[in-house]
Amino acid sequence: MGCTRREFLALASMGTVAGVAACTPQKEPPAPQENGGKEAEDVDVSKFEGLAIDSSAWSYDEENDIYYQLGLSYCLEPATETYETLAIFVPGAFFTAEKNGDTYTCQVNDKTVVGSFTAATAPVLMPINAGALSAQASPTVYGCEGLAPYLDAGCIYVYAGFRGRSAVVDTSSGSDELIPGGAPWPAVDLKAAIRYLRYNADALPCDTNRVFVFGFSAGGGLSEVLGASGDSPLFEPYLASIGAATHDASGEPLSDAIAGSASWCPVTSFDMADAAYEWCQGQYANDGSRADGTWTQLLSRDLASAYGAWINEMDLRDADDVQLTLDETETGVYSMGSYASALLDEIDEAATYFVQHESFPYTYTPLHLDDPTFPGDPNLDASRAADAATQTPGSGTAAADGTGEGEAGKPSEDAPAATLGVAQVQSTVYESAQSYFASLNESTWWINYNHRSGNVSVSSLRDYALHVRPATLPCSVFDRPDRSSKINQLFGIGEESTLHFSSCVEQTVEAGMETYASCEGWDAEQEGAWVEDLEKVDSLETPMAERVAMMDPLTWLSGHYEAYGQSTVAPHWRINEGLFDSDTSLCTAANVVLALRKYDGVADVSHTPVWGQGHVLAERTGSPAGNLLKWVTSCCTD
């Protein structure tokens, strides 16, 4: 029987890994402590008085029974009030209020129950409303559309702005100064917002230890970062630079750890994301950027091999605590092994669930979501329309993974408003399960359906990728050779708006450059391009490798990395993904789930792969909002 995770970490000697500087894993994570493990210290308690919420400044929507405040600065030295402010929405019953002119003075009502919660137990829900990590503006006007399900369930809804994937000029301020953006600022801003809520805990009708963050695509990846990195020392210089609260009015340290992270189709772990995509999908393609004779075809194969070697160093483990690995063939391909088998089991289970619960005739409609539309900002649609109007003609629909390339076609003219932002193509109707699987096997037999038992099995990851999850995006997907992806933007610095960032891609290119240079498409300017970009530091002198690590939940969840055990990890996790999602690899969510299930202190990990759905808010049944609220409630009552 394999050794336990801790025994492995205590005995193993691990070297440098792609994406993080040479590191020695912690043998055992420290036990989580109150206030994120910070020690109380003598501080000037008046320092953060300017962050105290004004209890006499609440506005009230009488028709919908909602108290709210907009434009609350959550740090003392914001780079931009357009993004570094937040709005709070509260169920009316949680306050007793006295009208004073146009506003209300509110006190917490401890005796009322809304949904499943009292004012002392109500959780806080915070949406990340940007699939590609564009900047999220704080609401400037009030709108209640879509808030009812969250508030009726007894939750406090907090819509926090944050800086996005690139530096910006805040035109509303009248200044032409470039405001820092990109990694890790989106996480920094949201951490500051969480600390702000805890600073004002006594004035708010909620339990600020119950903060749940949720997002989609790269926004889902950011939600996972927040869940994994609570109180990580890596963020302290950034939080200090914007004047984020460190202590409450009593001098007690404030934590930015959260209770739960929810994500749909998360896109994250960027240093290895390209290698994961090529291992899962790209190595089986032979067209476009992966056509015979192109240098990027060779890059695809080499990245796939690099991923296999990385997996064998990662110490990801199954339910029996046995390490998952990949077997290398004589040709250097890692296509089989216990890791691949675990992914196939996941696919088989999801396909079996689908056929056993789907009512036939079944209508399949490919869908692709660019950005979610969680409620809270009534200006959101208008601002997105304005952004779209400024895009370069012919740029197409931006994929929600941040790559800048969509793939699913255009919405039909009669599409209902609820589908805006979702690209649709023609639907196909299948009269029976037999006809559905016969269609999937039309060109070659690769998926088995047992009509009697209702069980489904897929022959191989290669067949799965070729038939329902093909490589639709060019190699390398996230760290593009021409630096054109939105993840290249995420790691840009100031006016250098897009930069290479992946040490895995850099090492692969450097190792294969002599061969690549003789192939079609090679550009001599790419020689040394990755090396040069990876040497750059941001405004706080943080090197690229560390910035990449700060946007990867595995940095704190895997013993492969130096920061393992040096954070307060959220106890509750919900991760949903569409198994037909070609915008990222199957490995992205799976690796985080595997690490979480072996991490001490994590109470529960809900992972739901959804057969037949792509890059969308994937759910097997019900609505995303309804299922999210059921999950939050269960986390708070179990």
N, C-alpha and C positions, 0 to 999 in steps of 0.2 A: 504493500500500500504506500502511496506517495506521502511525503512529509507534509506537515501542516504549513499554512502560509507563514506563520511566525518562525517556525523552524527553518523554512526556506530562506527567509529574510535574514535570519541570524547566521546561517551557514554560507549563503551564496556570496560570491565576490563578483560584483557587477561593474562593468566598465561604462564608459561614456555612451549615451544614447543620443540618437538624432533628435534635435530640438531642444536639448537641455545641456548645459555644460557638464563636465565630468562630475558624477555625483555618487554619494554613498548613501544607500537607503537606510532609513531608521529601522532599528530592529523591532521596535514595538511602538505603536502610536500612543502618545500620552492620553490619559482619560480626559474626556471633555470636562471643563469646569465652568462654573458660573461666570458670566461676563466674558465668555470666550477665553478664559484662562488668564485674563489680565489681572495684575495685582493692583489693589487700591493704592493711591499715592496722594501726596499733598499737591493740590492743584488750586488755581484761582477759579473758584466756582462761578465768578461773575463773567468769566471770559466768553461763555456761550449764551449769555442772557439774551442777546439779540436774536437767538433762534427760538425763544419761547413763543408758543402759539398764543394769539390774542383770543381769549375766550369770549370777548364781547364782539367779535368781528364775523360771526357765523351768518351766512345767508340761509334763507329757508324757502324751499319749494313746497308750498302748502298743498298743492294738488297731488303731488307724489310723495309727500311727507319725507323730504330729504333735506338734511342740513349739509352745507358744503362751504368750503373755503378754497379759493383759487390763488395761484401766484405766490405760494409760500416758499421763500428761499430756504433751502435745506443745508446751506453751508455759508460761512461768513465771508468768503472771498470767491464768489462764483466767477468763472470766466465769462459766463453769459447767463443772464436771467431768463432768456428765452428758453433755455434748455435745463438750467439747474434750479428749477422750481418745481413744485408739485401741487396737486389738487387732492383734497380729501372729501369723500362722500360718505355720509353717515345715515343709517336708518333713523327716522325721526323719533321713534320710541326710546332710543338710547339716551336722549337728552331731555332735561327739563329746561325751558327757555323763558327768558324775559325779553320782550321786544324793546329795543332802544333805537328808534328812528328806522333806518333802512336795514339794520342788522339786529342780531340777537345775541344776548349773553347766555351761554349754555353751560349747564352743569351736568355731569354724568348721572344718569338715572340707573341705579344699581338694581332696581326691583323689577325691571321689565325683561321679558323674554321675546326675542325675535328669532323665528326659525328654531334652531337648536341651541341658541346661545343667549347669554346675558351680556351686559356691558363689560363684565369682568372677564368673560371667556371668548368674546367674539374674535375671530381671526382677521388678519389683514391680507387682502389680495392685491398684488401688484402686477399689472400686465406689462409685457415687453411687446410693443405693437409694431415691431420692425423686423420683417423676415430677413432683410439683407443688412441689418444694423445701420440703416440710415438714422440720422439724428431724430430723436423723439421729442417734439416740442411739448411743453407743458400747456394745458388748456388755458386759453385766455377768455373764453366765454363759457357759460354754463349750458349743459345739455344733459338730459336724463335718459335719452334713448339707449336702451340696452342695459341699463343699470339695474332694473327691477329684479331679475333673477338673483343677482349677487346680494343686493341689500335685503330682499325678502328672505334670503337664507340666513340672515343675521351676520353678514360679513361687512367689514369696513373696506371700502374700495379706494385705493390710493393710486393715482395716475401721476407718476413721476417722469419728468423730462430727463433726458440725458444726451450727452454728445455722442455723435455717431462714428461711422467708420473712417471719416476723414476730417481734416481741419476745415473750418468754415469761417466766413465773415458774417457776423451777426448784424445784418443791415438794419434791424429794428433799433439798434443802439446808436446809429448814426456814425459808427466807427468803421474804418476800413482795415482794422487790425485783424490779423489771422488768429483765430482761436484754436488752440491745440485740440486735436481729435484723434481718432483711431485708438488702437490698443495701447493701454488698457482702460482708456477713459470711460467707455460705456459702463464697465463694471465698477469703476471708481465712483462715478456719479450715483449709481444706484446704491452702492454701499453707504455713501453719505446720506442718502435719503432714508435708508433704514435706520441709521443712527439718529437722524432727526426725529423719527417717530418715537424712538426709545427715549430721547431727551424729553419729549412731551408726553410720555406715557400716562402721567397722572391726569392730564387734561383731555385724554381721548378715551372713548368708550370701547376699549378693545384690549386684548392681551397682546402686547407687542412682542412677546416671545413666540407668537404664532403668526409669523410672516410667511406667506406663500407667494412665490414668484412663478409666473408662467409665460411661455413664449413659443414661437414657431420658427423652424429652420435655424438660421444663425442666431435669431432671438431665443430659440429654445436652447441653443448651445450656450448663450450668455446666462440663461436661467440655470443651467447645469454648473457653470463656473461659480455663480453666486451660491449655489447649494454646496459646492465642494470646498470653497475657499474662505469660509467664515473666519474673520479675524486673522487672516494670513498676514504675516509681517511684510510680505512682498508689496502690499498695497499701501503701507503706512506713509511712505514719502509722498505719494500722490494725494492721499486723503489730507495730509497736513498742508499741502500746497493750496488747497481750496478752502481750508478752514472748516473741515468736517468736525463735528462734535466728537470729543474723546471721552468726556465725563458728563454725568448729569448734574443737576443743581446741588446734589448732596455730595458730589465728589466721587461718585462710584463710576468705574469704567463702563463705557458703552461698547456693546458688541454689534457687529454687522452680520453675524450668522443668522441664517433663516431656518424656519421649521420645515419647509417643504419646497421642492423644485418640481415643476411640471413642464413637459416639453412635448412638442409634436415634431416629428422628422428633424431632430436636432442635427445641426451642422457645426462641428467643433473639432478639437484635437488637430489643429491646422498643420502642424509640422509633419504629421504622418498622414494627413488626409489625402494627399495626392497618391502616395504609395498604396493606401488602402483602396482607393478608387480603382487604381490600375490592377491590383491583385483581385479585387472582387469582380470587376467588369472589363476594364480596359485591355487586359492581356488577351482577351478572347475576340477582340474586334480587329478588323483588317481593312477598314476604310477611313476616309478623312485623314485626320492627323495620325492615324495608326495604320495607314496604308503601307504596303510593301515598298521598301526603298527610302522611306522617310526616316529622318533621325529621331522623330518623336515616337515612331513605332518601337525603335530600340530603347528609347527612354522608358516607354510604357512597360516593356518586359523587364527592364532593369529595376524599375521602381517596384514592380510586383515581387521580384526576388528580394529586394530590400525589406519589403513588408513582411515576408515570410520569416526572414532572419530576425526581425524586430519582435515578432510575436513570440518566437522561441526564447527571447530574453525577458518577456514581460511578466511572467508568473501569473497569468490569468488562469483561474481554476474553476472546475465544475462543482456541482452540488456535493460530490464526494471528496472534495478538496484535492483532486488530482489535477496537476498542471496540464493545460491545454497547449498543444504544440502542432506544428506543421512539418510534414516530411518533405525533404528535398529530393528531387529526382536527379538523375545523371545530367540532365540538361539545365539544372539550376532552377526548376519550377517548383514552387511550393503549392501544390493543389490539393493534397490530401493530408489527413492527420486528424487528431482528436478535436482541434479547433474548427476545422472545416466540417467535421461531423456534427459538432454542436450547433453550428449555423444551419446546417441542413435539417437537423431536428426541429429547430425553431420554425423554419419554413414549412416543414411537413405538418407541424401542429397547427399553424395558422391556416393552411389550406384545408386541413381536415375540419377545423372549426367552421370555416366558411361554408363548406358544402353541407355540413350537418345542420347548419342554422339558417342557410339562405332559402328563401322561398322561390321556387321556379314557376313560371318563366322569370329569368334574371336579366336585368338590363345593365350592361356594362357601359359606362361613360368615362373615358379618360379625362381626368381633371388635373389642373396644375395651379397651385396658389402662389402668388407672388408675395403678398403681404397679408397678414391677418388684419381684421378690423374689430379688435376688442373695444368695448365702449369706454367712454370717458372724455373724449375730445371731439366735440361736434365739428371742429374745423379740419379734421383729419382728411376726409375725402377731398376737400378743396385744396389743401396743401399738397396732397399727392398728385392731384390733377395739375397743379402748377409746376411741380417737379417734372412730371411727365412731359409737359409742354416744352421744357427747356432741354430735353434729351436730344442728342444728335439724330437727325432723320435716318431711318433705316436701322437704328440700334436694336429694334425688336423689344419684346417683352423681357424685362429683367427677371432672371430666375431667382427664386427666393433663397438660394444658397449663397447669393452674392456674387455669382460668376458673371452676371450681365448677359446671360444667354437663356432664353426660354425655349421650350420645345413642344408645347402641346397645342399650338393653334390658337384661334381667336374665339371669343364668346359668340354664340349665336345672337342674332339681332333681337330675338324675343326672349333672351335670357332674363329671368327675374332679377330684381335688385339684389337679392340675397347672394347671387353668384358673382357680383361685380368683384374684379380682382382675381377671378378664377378663369383660366383659359379652358375652353371646352372644344371637343371634337365630336364627330358623329357617334351616336350610341349604337350598340349591337345588342340584340335580344337573343337569349338562349332559352329554348323551350324546356330543357331538362339538363340535369347534371351530366348525363352521358353526352349530350350534344356539346356542352361547354368544354368538357375535357377532350372530346374528339376534335374540336376546333383547335385547342392548344397543341394537340399532337399531329396536326395536319401535315406539317412538313417533315417531322421526324418524331419518333416516340420518345418522350422524355419525362412525362408525368403520369403516374399510375393512380387510378381511382378504382377502389374496390366498392362496387355498388352495394354489396351485401353488408359489409361492415361500415361503410361510409368513410374509410380511411384513405388518405392521400399520401403519396411519397414522390419525391423528386429525385431523379437519377443522379444529378451532380450539380455543383454550384455553377459549372460552366454552362450547362443547359438552362439552368434557372436564369442566369445573366443574359444569355443570348435571346431567350424567348420573352421574358417579361421585365427584365431590368438591364437593358443594353447600355453600353457606354455612349450616351448621346452628347456628351460634352468633350471638348478636345483635351488632349494631353499636353501639359499637365493641368488639371482642372482648376486648381485653386491658386497655385503659384505659377502663373503663365509665363512662358518664355518672353513674351512681350510686355509683361507686367500689367495685363489688361483686365484682370478680374477685380471684383469688388473686395475680395480678400487681400489682394495686393494693395488696395486702398487702405484696408484696415491696418496694415503695417507700414503705411507711408508715414513720413515725418515732415510736418510743416508744408512748405511749398513743393517738396518732393512727394507728390501725392500718392504715388504707387511705388512700392519697393518689393524686391524679392525677400522672402522671409524664411523659407524652409531649408533647414540644414540637411534634411534628408535628400531633397531635390538637388541641393548644391553639391553634396558629396557624390551623388549618382552622376551628375553632369560632369564633374571634374574627373571621375574615374573613367567615364566612357567617352571623353571629349575627342580623343584621337580617332575613334571609330565614327562618332557622330559627324565629325567635320567632313567626312567623305560622302555623306548621305544628302538626299534631297531636303531642302528647307533649312539647312544649317546656316546661321548668320554669324559671321566672325565677331560681331559686336557682343554676342552672348558669352564669349570666352572671358571668364573672370567676372561676369556681371553679378552672379549670385554671391561670390566671395566679397566683392566690393560692397554690396547692399547689406550683407549680414554683419559687416564691421561697423555699421552706423549706429549711433545712439540717439535717443530722443531728448526732449528738453530737460529731463531729469537725469540725463546721463545713463539711462538704463539701456543695456545692450539688447540687440534684436532677439537673441535666444531667450532672454528673460521675459521680454514682452510676449513672445509666442507662448511661453510656458504659463503666463498669467491668464491666457485665454483658453486654457486646456484643463478641464476638470480632472483628468488623469494625473496632473501634476501633484495633486494632493491625495488622490485615491489609490495610486499604485506605488508599491515599494520600490519600483524601478527608478523613482525620482527622489531627489534630495528633499523636496518639500513634503514628502509623505508623512502624515501624522502631525504636521505643523499647522493645522487649521481645525476649526470646529465644523464638522460635516453635518449637513441637514439630516435629520432622522427619517424623513419621509420623501419618497421619490415616485413620480409617475412619468413614464416615458412611452409614448405611442409613436409608431412609424408605419408608413405605407410600404408594403413589400414590393410595390411596383415603382418606387421612387428612384429615378435615375439621376437625381441631382446630387446624391451623395452615396456612399457605400453602405452596404448592409452592416459593415463592421463598426461604424461610428457609434450607434446606440449600443450595440452588443458589448463592445469593450467597456463602456462606462457601466453597464448593467452588471457585467461579470465582476468588475472591481468593487462595485457597491455591495454586492451580495456577500463579499468576504471582508467587508470593512466593519470593524468593531464600532458599535454605537448606532449603526443604521438600522432602524426598526423595521422598515418595509420598503420593498422595491416593486412597484407595479410596472411590468413591461408588457406591452401589447402590440405585437406586429400584426398588421391588418392586411390580409390577402385582398387583392383587387383594387387597392387604393395607392395613389402615387404621392406626390409632394403636396399634401393637403393636411388639414386638421383631422388626421385619420382616427376614426372610431369604428368599432365593430357594430355597435348599436347606439342609439340615442344621439344626443347633441353634444358637441364639445363642452359648451358651458355647463349643461346639466350634469355631465359626467365628471367634470372638474369639481363642481360643487359637492357632489356626492363623495368624491374622494377626499376633499378638504374636511368635510364633516366627519368622515370615518377616521381620519387622522387625529382629529381633536376629541373624539369620543371613545376610541378603542382603549 
